[in-house]
């Protein structure tokens, strides 16, 4: 019996759970989505701060909160997330 339980748990753990791409977006405030989009555009903390009339420290704080909410490691992952979730406003 225990062997079957372990096998079933292993099987379920190996199967990726389908998650909607935009699931994490709903966790973010409007300002956090804006900052994530700017990261996705490749902007530095300084550029984001200037554009949004914030201090660089405030931008860093926002980024820490965003990364935590989305369970991401760094701004590269955040940039990818922003692109995948249409948070980036790129004008061609």
PDB file of N, CA, C and O in Angstrom, chain B, residues numbered from 101:
ATOM      1  N   UNK B 101       0.826  -1.200   0.000  1.00  0.00           N
ATOM      2  CA  UNK B 101       0.000   0.000   0.000  1.00  0.00           C
ATOM      3  C   UNK B 101       0.867   1.259   0.000  1.00  0.00           C
ATOM      4  O   UNK B 101       0.637   2.167  -0.798  1.00  0.00           O
ATOM      5  N   UNK B 102       1.860   1.318   0.889  1.00  0.00           N
ATOM      6  CA  UNK B 102       2.723   2.497   0.979  1.00  0.00           C
ATOM      7  C   UNK B 102       3.477   2.722  -0.324  1.00  0.00           C
ATOM      8  O   UNK B 102       3.716   3.862  -0.724  1.00  0.00           O
ATOM      9  N   UNK B 103       3.855   1.616  -0.990  1.00  0.00           N
ATOM     10  CA  UNK B 103       4.573   1.735  -2.255  1.00  0.00           C
ATOM     11  C   UNK B 103       3.683   2.399  -3.305  1.00  0.00           C
ATOM     12  O   UNK B 103       4.157   3.232  -4.076  1.00  0.00           O
ATOM     13  N   UNK B 104       2.415   2.045  -3.342  1.00  0.00           N
ATOM     14  CA  UNK B 104       1.474   2.649  -4.295  1.00  0.00           C
ATOM     15  C   UNK B 104       1.309   4.143  -4.031  1.00  0.00           C
ATOM     16  O   UNK B 104       1.254   4.940  -4.967  1.00  0.00           O
ATOM     17  N   UNK B 105       1.230   4.515  -2.772  1.00  0.00           N
ATOM     18  CA  UNK B 105       1.090   5.933  -2.414  1.00  0.00           C
ATOM     19  C   UNK B 105       2.311   6.705  -2.882  1.00  0.00           C
ATOM     20  O   UNK B 105       2.182   7.778  -3.472  1.00  0.00           O
ATOM     21  N   UNK B 106       3.493   6.168  -2.623  1.00  0.00           N
ATOM     22  CA  UNK B 106       4.732   6.837  -3.033  1.00  0.00           C
ATOM     23  C   UNK B 106       4.789   6.946  -4.551  1.00  0.00           C
ATOM     24  O   UNK B 106       5.171   7.988  -5.084  1.00  0.00           O
ATOM     25  N   UNK B 107       4.410   5.876  -5.253  1.00  0.00           N
ATOM     26  CA  UNK B 107       4.412   5.918  -6.712  1.00  0.00           C
ATOM     27  C   UNK B 107       3.441   6.971  -7.244  1.00  0.00           C
ATOM     28  O   UNK B 107       3.761   7.694  -8.187  1.00  0.00           O
ATOM     29  N   UNK B 108       2.270   7.056  -6.646  1.00  0.00           N
ATOM     30  CA  UNK B 108       1.269   8.032  -7.089  1.00  0.00           C
ATOM     31  C   UNK B 108       1.734   9.468  -6.823  1.00  0.00           C
ATOM     32  O   UNK B 108       1.564  10.345  -7.670  1.00  0.00           O
ATOM     33  N   UNK B 109       2.313   9.699  -5.664  1.00  0.00           N
ATOM     34  CA  UNK B 109       2.830  11.031  -5.336  1.00  0.00           C
ATOM     35  C   UNK B 109       3.946  11.401  -6.306  1.00  0.00           C
ATOM     36  O   UNK B 109       4.004  12.536  -6.780  1.00  0.00           O
ATOM     37  N   UNK B 110       4.819  10.466  -6.599  1.00  0.00           N
ATOM     38  CA  UNK B 110       5.904  10.721  -7.558  1.00  0.00           C
ATOM     39  C   UNK B 110       5.360  11.028  -8.939  1.00  0.00           C
ATOM     40  O   UNK B 110       5.857  11.927  -9.619  1.00  0.00           O
ATOM     41  N   UNK B 111       4.339  10.286  -9.361  1.00  0.00           N
ATOM     42  CA  UNK B 111       3.738  10.502 -10.672  1.00  0.00           C
ATOM     43  C   UNK B 111       3.104  11.893 -10.752  1.00  0.00           C
ATOM     44  O   UNK B 111       3.271  12.601 -11.744  1.00  0.00           O
ATOM     45  N   UNK B 112       2.380  12.274  -9.707  1.00  0.00           N
ATOM     46  CA  UNK B 112       1.732  13.584  -9.692  1.00  0.00           C
ATOM     47  C   UNK B 112       2.747  14.719  -9.623  1.00  0.00           C
ATOM     48  O   UNK B 112       2.562  15.765 -10.246  1.00  0.00           O
ATOM     49  N   UNK B 113       3.817  14.510  -8.866  1.00  0.00           N
ATOM     50  CA  UNK B 113       4.849  15.550  -8.735  1.00  0.00           C
ATOM     51  C   UNK B 113       5.574  15.766 -10.062  1.00  0.00           C
ATOM     52  O   UNK B 113       5.989  16.884 -10.369  1.00  0.00           O
ATOM     53  N   UNK B 114       5.727  14.704 -10.845  1.00  0.00           N
ATOM     54  CA  UNK B 114       6.440  14.806 -12.117  1.00  0.00           C
ATOM     55  C   UNK B 114       5.593  15.490 -13.183  1.00  0.00           C
ATOM     56  O   UNK B 114       6.132  16.038 -14.144  1.00  0.00           O
ATOM     57  N   UNK B 115       4.291  15.464 -13.025  1.00  0.00           N
ATOM     58  CA  UNK B 115       3.389  16.063 -14.012  1.00  0.00           C
ATOM     59  C   UNK B 115       3.260  17.556 -13.743  1.00  0.00           C
ATOM     60  O   UNK B 115       2.802  17.946 -12.669  1.00  0.00           O
ATOM     61  N   UNK B 116       3.654  18.400 -14.691  1.00  0.00           N
ATOM     62  CA  UNK B 116       3.531  19.843 -14.461  1.00  0.00           C
ATOM     63  C   UNK B 116       2.063  20.260 -14.393  1.00  0.00           C
ATOM     64  O   UNK B 116       1.226  19.791 -15.164  1.00  0.00           O
ATOM     65  N   UNK B 117       1.784  21.135 -13.465  1.00  0.00           N
ATOM     66  CA  UNK B 117       0.427  21.666 -13.322  1.00  0.00           C
ATOM     67  C   UNK B 117       0.208  22.752 -14.359  1.00  0.00           C
ATOM     68  O   UNK B 117       1.009  23.682 -14.449  1.00  0.00           O
ATOM     69  N   UNK B 118      -0.846  22.659 -15.139  1.00  0.00           N
ATOM     70  CA  UNK B 118      -1.112  23.741 -16.096  1.00  0.00           C
ATOM     71  C   UNK B 118      -1.519  25.003 -15.353  1.00  0.00           C
ATOM     72  O   UNK B 118      -2.442  24.990 -14.537  1.00  0.00           O
ATOM     73  N   UNK B 119      -0.822  26.089 -15.644  1.00  0.00           N
ATOM     74  CA  UNK B 119      -1.135  27.360 -15.005  1.00  0.00           C
ATOM     75  C   UNK B 119      -1.313  28.417 -16.071  1.00  0.00           C
ATOM     76  O   UNK B 119      -0.527  28.493 -17.016  1.00  0.00           O
ATOM     77  N   UNK B 120      -2.335  29.229 -15.927  1.00  0.00           N
ATOM     78  CA  UNK B 120      -2.509  30.311 -16.892  1.00  0.00           C
ATOM     79  C   UNK B 120      -1.315  31.261 -16.834  1.00  0.00           C
ATOM     80  O   UNK B 120      -0.793  31.554 -15.759  1.00  0.00           O
ATOM     81  N   UNK B 121      -0.900  31.730 -17.984  1.00  0.00           N
ATOM     82  CA  UNK B 121       0.266  32.616 -18.060  1.00  0.00           C
ATOM     83  C   UNK B 121       0.050  33.865 -17.220  1.00  0.00           C
ATOM     84  O   UNK B 121       0.976  34.305 -16.538  1.00  0.00           O
ATOM     85  N   UNK B 122      -1.125  34.442 -17.249  1.00  0.00           N
ATOM     86  CA  UNK B 122      -1.387  35.700 -16.562  1.00  0.00           C
ATOM     87  C   UNK B 122      -1.706  35.551 -15.081  1.00  0.00           C
ATOM     88  O   UNK B 122      -2.067  36.532 -14.432  1.00  0.00           O
ATOM     89  N   UNK B 123      -1.581  34.358 -14.538  1.00  0.00           N
ATOM     90  CA  UNK B 123      -1.938  34.139 -13.142  1.00  0.00           C
ATOM     91  C   UNK B 123      -1.202  35.101 -12.207  1.00  0.00           C
ATOM     92  O   UNK B 123      -1.815  35.680 -11.310  1.00  0.00           O
ATOM     93  N   UNK B 124       0.092  35.273 -12.406  1.00  0.00           N
ATOM     94  CA  UNK B 124       0.866  36.135 -11.531  1.00  0.00           C
ATOM     95  C   UNK B 124       0.547  37.607 -11.668  1.00  0.00           C
ATOM     96  O   UNK B 124       0.711  38.368 -10.714  1.00  0.00           O
ATOM     97  N   UNK B 125       0.097  38.021 -12.835  1.00  0.00           N
ATOM     98  CA  UNK B 125      -0.210  39.429 -13.079  1.00  0.00           C
ATOM     99  C   UNK B 125      -1.256  39.925 -12.093  1.00  0.00           C
ATOM    100  O   UNK B 125      -1.178  41.059 -11.621  1.00  0.00           O
ATOM    101  N   UNK B 126      -2.226  39.092 -11.783  1.00  0.00           N
ATOM    102  CA  UNK B 126      -3.299  39.508 -10.871  1.00  0.00           C
ATOM    103  C   UNK B 126      -2.794  39.755  -9.456  1.00  0.00           C
ATOM    104  O   UNK B 126      -3.483  40.393  -8.659  1.00  0.00           O
ATOM    105  N   UNK B 127      -1.604  39.262  -9.133  1.00  0.00           N
ATOM    106  CA  UNK B 127      -1.022  39.492  -7.809  1.00  0.00           C
ATOM    107  C   UNK B 127      -0.413  40.885  -7.681  1.00  0.00           C
ATOM    108  O   UNK B 127      -0.172  41.363  -6.572  1.00  0.00           O
ATOM    109  N   UNK B 128      -0.166  41.530  -8.814  1.00  0.00           N
ATOM    110  CA  UNK B 128       0.546  42.806  -8.823  1.00  0.00           C
ATOM    111  C   UNK B 128      -0.399  43.992  -8.836  1.00  0.00           C
ATOM    112  O   UNK B 128      -1.481  43.947  -9.422  1.00  0.00           O
ATOM    113  N   UNK B 129       0.040  45.059  -8.171  1.00  0.00           N
ATOM    114  CA  UNK B 129      -0.698  46.317  -8.240  1.00  0.00           C
ATOM    115  C   UNK B 129      -0.435  46.972  -9.598  1.00  0.00           C
ATOM    116  O   UNK B 129       0.435  46.530 -10.348  1.00  0.00           O
ATOM    117  N   UNK B 130      -1.175  48.002  -9.900  1.00  0.00           N
ATOM    118  CA  UNK B 130      -0.973  48.728 -11.157  1.00  0.00           C
ATOM    119  C   UNK B 130       0.459  49.255 -11.255  1.00  0.00           C
ATOM    120  O   UNK B 130       1.087  49.133 -12.307  1.00  0.00           O
ATOM    121  N   UNK B 131       0.979  49.833 -10.185  1.00  0.00           N
ATOM    122  CA  UNK B 131       2.343  50.376 -10.188  1.00  0.00           C
ATOM    123  C   UNK B 131       3.376  49.256 -10.364  1.00  0.00           C
ATOM    124  O   UNK B 131       4.366  49.429 -11.074  1.00  0.00           O
ATOM    125  N   UNK B 132       3.143  48.120  -9.721  1.00  0.00           N
ATOM    126  CA  UNK B 132       4.061  46.986  -9.858  1.00  0.00           C
ATOM    127  C   UNK B 132       4.065  46.458 -11.289  1.00  0.00           C
ATOM    128  O   UNK B 132       5.115  46.080 -11.809  1.00  0.00           O
ATOM    129  N   UNK B 133       2.895  46.429 -11.930  1.00  0.00           N
ATOM    130  CA  UNK B 133       2.819  46.005 -13.338  1.00  0.00           C
ATOM    131  C   UNK B 133       3.579  46.993 -14.222  1.00  0.00           C
ATOM    132  O   UNK B 133       4.268  46.594 -15.161  1.00  0.00           O
ATOM    133  N   UNK B 134       3.449  48.278 -13.916  1.00  0.00           N
ATOM    134  CA  UNK B 134       4.149  49.310 -14.675  1.00  0.00           C
ATOM    135  C   UNK B 134       5.664  49.130 -14.563  1.00  0.00           C
ATOM    136  O   UNK B 134       6.380  49.196 -15.562  1.00  0.00           O
ATOM    137  N   UNK B 135       6.137  48.904 -13.354  1.00  0.00           N
ATOM    138  CA  UNK B 135       7.574  48.726 -13.132  1.00  0.00           C
ATOM    139  C   UNK B 135       8.059  47.440 -13.795  1.00  0.00           C
ATOM    140  O   UNK B 135       9.133  47.423 -14.397  1.00  0.00           O
ATOM    141  N   UNK B 136       7.283  46.368 -13.691  1.00  0.00           N
ATOM    142  CA  UNK B 136       7.657  45.112 -14.352  1.00  0.00           C
ATOM    143  C   UNK B 136       7.773  45.320 -15.859  1.00  0.00           C
ATOM    144  O   UNK B 136       8.689  44.794 -16.492  1.00  0.00           O
ATOM    145  N   UNK B 137       6.857  46.079 -16.428  1.00  0.00           N
ATOM    146  CA  UNK B 137       6.907  46.370 -17.860  1.00  0.00           C
ATOM    147  C   UNK B 137       8.149  47.141 -18.251  1.00  0.00           C
ATOM    148  O   UNK B 137       8.744  46.885 -19.298  1.00  0.00           O
ATOM    149  N   UNK B 138       8.538  48.077 -17.416  1.00  0.00           N
ATOM    150  CA  UNK B 138       9.746  48.863 -17.703  1.00  0.00           C
ATOM    151  C   UNK B 138      10.999  48.001 -17.590  1.00  0.00           C
ATOM    152  O   UNK B 138      11.948  48.180 -18.352  1.00  0.00           O
ATOM    153  N   UNK B 139      11.005  47.075 -16.650  1.00  0.00           N
ATOM    154  CA  UNK B 139      12.117  46.115 -16.566  1.00  0.00           C
ATOM    155  C   UNK B 139      12.146  45.283 -17.848  1.00  0.00           C
ATOM    156  O   UNK B 139      13.214  45.017 -18.399  1.00  0.00           O
ATOM    157  N   UNK B 140      10.973  44.877 -18.313  1.00  0.00           N
ATOM    158  CA  UNK B 140      10.881  44.116 -19.559  1.00  0.00           C
ATOM    159  C   UNK B 140      11.382  44.893 -20.766  1.00  0.00           C
ATOM    160  O   UNK B 140      11.816  44.298 -21.753  1.00  0.00           O
ATOM    161  N   UNK B 141      11.325  46.211 -20.696  1.00  0.00           N
ATOM    162  CA  UNK B 141      11.851  47.066 -21.767  1.00  0.00           C
ATOM    163  C   UNK B 141      13.358  47.244 -21.651  1.00  0.00           C
ATOM    164  O   UNK B 141      13.984  47.853 -22.518  1.00  0.00           O
ATOM    165  N   UNK B 142      13.940  46.713 -20.579  1.00  0.00           N
ATOM    166  CA  UNK B 142      15.388  46.810 -20.400  1.00  0.00           C
ATOM    167  C   UNK B 142      15.845  48.035 -19.644  1.00  0.00           C
ATOM    168  O   UNK B 142      17.036  48.346 -19.641  1.00  0.00           O
ATOM    169  N   UNK B 143      14.932  48.737 -19.004  1.00  0.00           N
ATOM    170  CA  UNK B 143      15.292  49.957 -18.268  1.00  0.00           C
ATOM    171  C   UNK B 143      16.015  49.611 -16.960  1.00  0.00           C
ATOM    172  O   UNK B 143      15.709  48.612 -16.308  1.00  0.00           O
ATOM    173  N   UNK B 144      16.965  50.448 -16.601  1.00  0.00           N
ATOM    174  CA  UNK B 144      17.680  50.303 -15.331  1.00  0.00           C
ATOM    175  C   UNK B 144      16.826  50.883 -14.204  1.00  0.00           C
ATOM    176  O   UNK B 144      15.825  51.555 -14.451  1.00  0.00           O
ATOM    177  N   UNK B 145      17.235  50.612 -12.974  1.00  0.00           N
ATOM    178  CA  UNK B 145      16.521  51.196 -11.831  1.00  0.00           C
ATOM    179  C   UNK B 145      16.521  52.717 -11.915  1.00  0.00           C
ATOM    180  O   UNK B 145      15.514  53.359 -11.617  1.00  0.00           O
ATOM    181  N   UNK B 146      17.637  53.284 -12.316  1.00  0.00           N
ATOM    182  CA  UNK B 146      17.750  54.742 -12.422  1.00  0.00           C
ATOM    183  C   UNK B 146      16.775  55.286 -13.464  1.00  0.00           C
ATOM    184  O   UNK B 146      16.101  56.288 -13.225  1.00  0.00           O
ATOM    185  N   UNK B 147      16.702  54.623 -14.620  1.00  0.00           N
ATOM    186  CA  UNK B 147      15.791  55.070 -15.673  1.00  0.00           C
ATOM    187  C   UNK B 147      14.330  54.947 -15.237  1.00  0.00           C
ATOM    188  O   UNK B 147      13.513  55.825 -15.514  1.00  0.00           O
ATOM    189  N   UNK B 148      14.014  53.855 -14.558  1.00  0.00           N
ATOM    190  CA  UNK B 148      12.650  53.665 -14.059  1.00  0.00           C
ATOM    191  C   UNK B 148      12.318  54.753 -13.043  1.00  0.00           C
ATOM    192  O   UNK B 148      11.238  55.342 -13.082  1.00  0.00           O
ATOM    193  N   UNK B 149      13.242  55.012 -12.146  1.00  0.00           N
ATOM    194  CA  UNK B 149      13.026  56.032 -11.118  1.00  0.00           C
ATOM    195  C   UNK B 149      12.762  57.396 -11.754  1.00  0.00           C
ATOM    196  O   UNK B 149      11.842  58.108 -11.354  1.00  0.00           O
ATOM    197  N   UNK B 150      13.565  57.747 -12.731  1.00  0.00           N
ATOM    198  CA  UNK B 150      13.374  59.047 -13.399  1.00  0.00           C
ATOM    199  C   UNK B 150      12.031  59.114 -14.119  1.00  0.00           C
ATOM    200  O   UNK B 150      11.316  60.111 -14.026  1.00  0.00           O
ATOM    201  N   UNK B 151      11.699  58.055 -14.829  1.00  0.00           N
ATOM    202  CA  UNK B 151      10.460  58.051 -15.612  1.00  0.00           C
ATOM    203  C   UNK B 151       9.223  58.132 -14.716  1.00  0.00           C
ATOM    204  O   UNK B 151       8.241  58.786 -15.068  1.00  0.00           O
ATOM    205  N   UNK B 152       9.271  57.470 -13.563  1.00  0.00           N
ATOM    206  CA  UNK B 152       8.105  57.418 -12.680  1.00  0.00           C
ATOM    207  C   UNK B 152       8.183  58.421 -11.531  1.00  0.00           C
ATOM    208  O   UNK B 152       7.306  58.446 -10.667  1.00  0.00           O
ATOM    209  N   UNK B 153       9.225  59.242 -11.520  1.00  0.00           N
ATOM    210  CA  UNK B 153       9.417  60.257 -10.481  1.00  0.00           C
ATOM    211  C   UNK B 153       9.469  59.612  -9.089  1.00  0.00           C
ATOM    212  O   UNK B 153       8.783  60.034  -8.158  1.00  0.00           O
ATOM    213  N   UNK B 154      10.304  58.579  -8.984  1.00  0.00           N
ATOM    214  CA  UNK B 154      10.528  57.866  -7.727  1.00  0.00           C
ATOM    215  C   UNK B 154      12.018  57.891  -7.420  1.00  0.00           C
ATOM    216  O   UNK B 154      12.828  58.220  -8.287  1.00  0.00           O
ATOM    217  N   UNK B 155      12.380  57.549  -6.200  1.00  0.00           N
ATOM    218  CA  UNK B 155      13.797  57.386  -5.884  1.00  0.00           C
ATOM    219  C   UNK B 155      14.231  55.989  -6.332  1.00  0.00           C
ATOM    220  O   UNK B 155      13.406  55.087  -6.477  1.00  0.00           O
ATOM    221  N   UNK B 156      15.527  55.827  -6.547  1.00  0.00           N
ATOM    222  CA  UNK B 156      16.034  54.502  -6.925  1.00  0.00           C
ATOM    223  C   UNK B 156      15.768  53.490  -5.823  1.00  0.00           C
ATOM    224  O   UNK B 156      15.502  52.321  -6.102  1.00  0.00           O
ATOM    225  N   UNK B 157      15.838  53.928  -4.582  1.00  0.00           N
ATOM    226  CA  UNK B 157      15.556  53.036  -3.450  1.00  0.00           C
ATOM    227  C   UNK B 157      14.126  52.522  -3.490  1.00  0.00           C
ATOM    228  O   UNK B 157      13.867  51.355  -3.199  1.00  0.00           O
ATOM    229  N   UNK B 158      13.201  53.404  -3.853  1.00  0.00           N
ATOM    230  CA  UNK B 158      11.797  52.996  -3.958  1.00  0.00           C
ATOM    231  C   UNK B 158      11.622  51.978  -5.079  1.00  0.00           C
ATOM    232  O   UNK B 158      10.867  51.017  -4.934  1.00  0.00           O
ATOM    233  N   UNK B 159      12.308  52.182  -6.183  1.00  0.00           N
ATOM    234  CA  UNK B 159      12.242  51.233  -7.298  1.00  0.00           C
ATOM    235  C   UNK B 159      12.794  49.884  -6.848  1.00  0.00           C
ATOM    236  O   UNK B 159      12.204  48.844  -7.142  1.00  0.00           O
ATOM    237  N   UNK B 160      13.928  49.893  -6.133  1.00  0.00           N
ATOM    238  CA  UNK B 160      14.498  48.640  -5.622  1.00  0.00           C
ATOM    239  C   UNK B 160      13.521  47.931  -4.693  1.00  0.00           C
ATOM    240  O   UNK B 160      13.384  46.708  -4.741  1.00  0.00           O
ATOM    241  N   UNK B 161      12.843  48.704  -3.848  1.00  0.00           N
ATOM    242  CA  UNK B 161      11.852  48.106  -2.947  1.00  0.00           C
ATOM    243  C   UNK B 161      10.706  47.473  -3.736  1.00  0.00           C
ATOM    244  O   UNK B 161      10.288  46.352  -3.445  1.00  0.00           O
ATOM    245  N   UNK B 162      10.205  48.192  -4.730  1.00  0.00           N
ATOM    246  CA  UNK B 162       9.149  47.638  -5.573  1.00  0.00           C
ATOM    247  C   UNK B 162       9.615  46.336  -6.228  1.00  0.00           C
ATOM    248  O   UNK B 162       8.882  45.347  -6.250  1.00  0.00           O
ATOM    249  N   UNK B 163      10.829  46.344  -6.756  1.00  0.00           N
ATOM    250  CA  UNK B 163      11.339  45.147  -7.424  1.00  0.00           C
ATOM    251  C   UNK B 163      11.441  43.967  -6.461  1.00  0.00           C
ATOM    252  O   UNK B 163      11.131  42.835  -6.834  1.00  0.00           O
ATOM    253  N   UNK B 164      11.865  44.215  -5.247  1.00  0.00           N
ATOM    254  CA  UNK B 164      11.931  43.137  -4.251  1.00  0.00           C
ATOM    255  C   UNK B 164      10.555  42.549  -3.988  1.00  0.00           C
ATOM    256  O   UNK B 164      10.398  41.331  -3.908  1.00  0.00           O
ATOM    257  N   UNK B 165       9.566  43.412  -3.856  1.00  0.00           N
ATOM    258  CA  UNK B 165       8.196  42.953  -3.610  1.00  0.00           C
ATOM    259  C   UNK B 165       7.668  42.167  -4.811  1.00  0.00           C
ATOM    260  O   UNK B 165       7.049  41.115  -4.649  1.00  0.00           O
ATOM    261  N   UNK B 166       7.916  42.684  -6.011  1.00  0.00           N
ATOM    262  CA  UNK B 166       7.448  42.021  -7.237  1.00  0.00           C
ATOM    263  C   UNK B 166       8.079  40.637  -7.360  1.00  0.00           C
ATOM    264  O   UNK B 166       7.380  39.652  -7.599  1.00  0.00           O
ATOM    265  N   UNK B 167       9.396  40.564  -7.197  1.00  0.00           N
ATOM    266  CA  UNK B 167      10.092  39.279  -7.306  1.00  0.00           C
ATOM    267  C   UNK B 167       9.567  38.287  -6.278  1.00  0.00           C
ATOM    268  O   UNK B 167       9.405  37.102  -6.569  1.00  0.00           O
ATOM    269  N   UNK B 168       9.307  38.778  -5.083  1.00  0.00           N
ATOM    270  CA  UNK B 168       8.777  37.915  -4.035  1.00  0.00           C
ATOM    271  C   UNK B 168       7.369  37.415  -4.380  1.00  0.00           C
ATOM    272  O   UNK B 168       7.080  36.224  -4.258  1.00  0.00           O
ATOM    273  N   UNK B 169       6.504  38.328  -4.807  1.00  0.00           N
ATOM    274  CA  UNK B 169       5.131  37.946  -5.151  1.00  0.00           C
ATOM    275  C   UNK B 169       5.089  36.909  -6.267  1.00  0.00           C
ATOM    276  O   UNK B 169       4.264  35.996  -6.246  1.00  0.00           O
ATOM    277  N   UNK B 170       5.984  37.056  -7.240  1.00  0.00           N
ATOM    278  CA  UNK B 170       5.976  36.177  -8.406  1.00  0.00           C
ATOM    279  C   UNK B 170       6.904  34.975  -8.249  1.00  0.00           C
ATOM    280  O   UNK B 170       6.979  34.118  -9.129  1.00  0.00           O
ATOM    281  N   UNK B 171       7.607  34.922  -7.119  1.00  0.00           N
ATOM    282  CA  UNK B 171       8.558  33.839  -6.847  1.00  0.00           C
ATOM    283  C   UNK B 171       9.607  33.741  -7.958  1.00  0.00           C
ATOM    284  O   UNK B 171       9.879  32.663  -8.488  1.00  0.00           O
ATOM    285  N   UNK B 172      10.186  34.894  -8.294  1.00  0.00           N
ATOM    286  CA  UNK B 172      11.229  34.965  -9.307  1.00  0.00           C
ATOM    287  C   UNK B 172      12.556  35.278  -8.643  1.00  0.00           C
ATOM    288  O   UNK B 172      12.593  35.879  -7.569  1.00  0.00           O
ATOM    289  N   UNK B 173      13.664  34.866  -9.290  1.00  0.00           N
ATOM    290  CA  UNK B 173      14.995  35.055  -8.706  1.00  0.00           C
ATOM    291  C   UNK B 173      15.603  36.420  -8.973  1.00  0.00           C
ATOM    292  O   UNK B 173      16.261  36.993  -8.106  1.00  0.00           O
ATOM    293  N   UNK B 174      15.380  36.946 -10.183  1.00  0.00           N
ATOM    294  CA  UNK B 174      16.096  38.165 -10.555  1.00  0.00           C
ATOM    295  C   UNK B 174      15.331  38.940 -11.620  1.00  0.00           C
ATOM    296  O   UNK B 174      14.272  38.513 -12.082  1.00  0.00           O
ATOM    297  N   UNK B 175      15.888  40.088 -12.001  1.00  0.00           N
ATOM    298  CA  UNK B 175      15.189  40.945 -12.955  1.00  0.00           C
ATOM    299  C   UNK B 175      15.160  40.347 -14.350  1.00  0.00           C
ATOM    300  O   UNK B 175      14.304  40.716 -15.154  1.00  0.00           O
ATOM    301  N   UNK B 176      16.071  39.434 -14.659  1.00  0.00           N
ATOM    302  CA  UNK B 176      16.013  38.757 -15.954  1.00  0.00           C
ATOM    303  C   UNK B 176      14.752  37.914 -16.040  1.00  0.00           C
ATOM    304  O   UNK B 176      14.042  37.951 -17.045  1.00  0.00           O
ATOM    305  N   UNK B 177      14.473  37.157 -14.988  1.00  0.00           N
ATOM    306  CA  UNK B 177      13.235  36.378 -14.965  1.00  0.00           C
ATOM    307  C   UNK B 177      12.023  37.297 -15.006  1.00  0.00           C
ATOM    308  O   UNK B 177      11.016  36.979 -15.638  1.00  0.00           O
ATOM    309  N   UNK B 178      12.122  38.437 -14.331  1.00  0.00           N
ATOM    310  CA  UNK B 178      11.015  39.396 -14.348  1.00  0.00           C
ATOM    311  C   UNK B 178      10.809  39.957 -15.756  1.00  0.00           C
ATOM    312  O   UNK B 178       9.671  40.129 -16.193  1.00  0.00           O
ATOM    313  N   UNK B 179      11.888  40.239 -16.459  1.00  0.00           N
ATOM    314  CA  UNK B 179      11.772  40.757 -17.825  1.00  0.00           C
ATOM    315  C   UNK B 179      11.081  39.735 -18.723  1.00  0.00           C
ATOM    316  O   UNK B 179      10.235  40.097 -19.541  1.00  0.00           O
ATOM    317  N   UNK B 180      11.435  38.476 -18.576  1.00  0.00           N
ATOM    318  CA  UNK B 180      10.798  37.414 -19.365  1.00  0.00           C
ATOM    319  C   UNK B 180       9.319  37.322 -19.007  1.00  0.00           C
ATOM    320  O   UNK B 180       8.467  37.195 -19.886  1.00  0.00           O
ATOM    321  N   UNK B 181       9.018  37.386 -17.708  1.00  0.00           N
ATOM    322  CA  UNK B 181       7.633  37.356 -17.253  1.00  0.00           C
ATOM    323  C   UNK B 181       6.849  38.519 -17.868  1.00  0.00           C
ATOM    324  O   UNK B 181       5.729  38.335 -18.344  1.00  0.00           O
ATOM    325  N   UNK B 182       7.441  39.708 -17.855  1.00  0.00           N
ATOM    326  CA  UNK B 182       6.770  40.899 -18.384  1.00  0.00           C
ATOM    327  C   UNK B 182       6.486  40.743 -19.873  1.00  0.00           C
ATOM    328  O   UNK B 182       5.411  41.119 -20.341  1.00  0.00           O
ATOM    329  N   UNK B 183       7.431  40.196 -20.615  1.00  0.00           N
ATOM    330  CA  UNK B 183       7.227  39.987 -22.051  1.00  0.00           C
ATOM    331  C   UNK B 183       6.133  38.955 -22.307  1.00  0.00           C
ATOM    332  O   UNK B 183       5.269  39.160 -23.159  1.00  0.00           O
ATOM    333  N   UNK B 184       6.171  37.856 -21.576  1.00  0.00           N
ATOM    334  CA  UNK B 184       5.176  36.791 -21.763  1.00  0.00           C
ATOM    335  C   UNK B 184       3.764  37.240 -21.397  1.00  0.00           C
ATOM    336  O   UNK B 184       2.782  36.715 -21.920  1.00  0.00           O
ATOM    337  N   UNK B 185       3.672  38.209 -20.499  1.00  0.00           N
ATOM    338  CA  UNK B 185       2.371  38.642 -19.998  1.00  0.00           C
ATOM    339  C   UNK B 185       1.944  40.000 -20.538  1.00  0.00           C
ATOM    340  O   UNK B 185       1.056  40.646 -19.981  1.00  0.00           O
ATOM    341  N   UNK B 186       2.577  40.430 -21.622  1.00  0.00           N
ATOM    342  CA  UNK B 186       2.194  41.668 -22.313  1.00  0.00           C
ATOM    343  C   UNK B 186       2.205  42.892 -21.411  1.00  0.00           C
ATOM    344  O   UNK B 186       1.324  43.746 -21.506  1.00  0.00           O
ATOM    345  N   UNK B 187       3.197  42.979 -20.540  1.00  0.00           N
ATOM    346  CA  UNK B 187       3.341  44.151 -19.684  1.00  0.00           C
ATOM    347  C   UNK B 187       4.277  45.186 -20.298  1.00  0.00           C
ATOM    348  O   UNK B 187       4.435  46.286 -19.769  1.00  0.00           O
ATOM    349  N   UNK B 188       4.892  44.825 -21.411  1.00  0.00           N
ATOM    350  CA  UNK B 188       5.887  45.683 -22.060  1.00  0.00           C
ATOM    351  C   UNK B 188       5.227  46.506 -23.149  1.00  0.00           C
ATOM    352  O   UNK B 188       4.501  45.976 -23.990  1.00  0.00           O
ATOM    353  N   UNK B 189       5.486  47.818 -23.127  1.00  0.00           N
ATOM    354  CA  UNK B 189       4.984  48.726 -24.162  1.00  0.00           C
ATOM    355  C   UNK B 189       6.130  49.113 -25.080  1.00  0.00           C
ATOM    356  O   UNK B 189       6.809  50.116 -24.861  1.00  0.00           O
ATOM    357  N   UNK B 190       6.331  48.317 -26.091  1.00  0.00           N
ATOM    358  CA  UNK B 190       7.413  48.593 -27.042  1.00  0.00           C
ATOM    359  C   UNK B 190       6.809  49.211 -28.294  1.00  0.00           C
ATOM    360  O   UNK B 190       5.944  48.628 -28.947  1.00  0.00           O
ATOM    361  N   UNK B 191       7.289  50.405 -28.606  1.00  0.00           N
ATOM    362  CA  UNK B 191       6.828  51.081 -29.821  1.00  0.00           C
ATOM    363  C   UNK B 191       7.881  50.909 -30.891  1.00  0.00           C
ATOM    364  O   UNK B 191       9.064  51.160 -30.660  1.00  0.00           O
ATOM    365  N   UNK B 192       7.450  50.482 -32.057  1.00  0.00           N
ATOM    366  CA  UNK B 192       8.386  50.254 -33.155  1.00  0.00           C
ATOM    367  C   UNK B 192       8.267  51.363 -34.162  1.00  0.00           C
ATOM    368  O   UNK B 192       8.974  51.360 -35.170  1.00  0.00           O
TER     369      UNK B 192
END
